[in-house]
Amino acid sequence: MKVLWAPWRMKYISKPQSGVCIFCEARYKPDDECYVIFRGSKSFIMLNLYPYNTAHVMVAPYRHVSSLELLDDDELLDLMKMVKLSIKAINIEYKPQGFNIGVNLGHIAGAGIEGHLHIHVVPRWLGDTNFMPIISSTKVIPEDINETYSRLRKVITKIVSES
């Protein structure tokens, strides 16, 4: 069995929760304050501030729901369109060799924010889980989050304008 180690996530999951949902907050804040890359009609794409890899994004519905079955068909369709758009943009801009796409429903399943459904889109490259996280609890993210934000916004804007 292969293991994707993420000890840097302890910084996030061990901090006291403020009671404010980051996804609900992102609905009303300016995009650049919360790293929202693109807004669809029912959902949006935002960068993960505690990424497993460069260009790790999360796709969330605007409505605060905890599970897929609580979404109506329009919300579900828009959510998946945003996942598709994320993959396309990351493929164009970063050329990963694969993706992990996942939903963690409930605390026991690993949801860091269990009250608001979100889908992780994690690009993967050969060797992206090396010795650093295991030996020194350090994850090497080679690109500044602001640069990732700028690159993904630019490519998504181009994709959307051409469709």
Order of alpha helices (4+ residues) and beta strands (2+ residues): alpha-alpha-alpha-beta-beta-beta-alpha-beta-beta-alpha-alpha
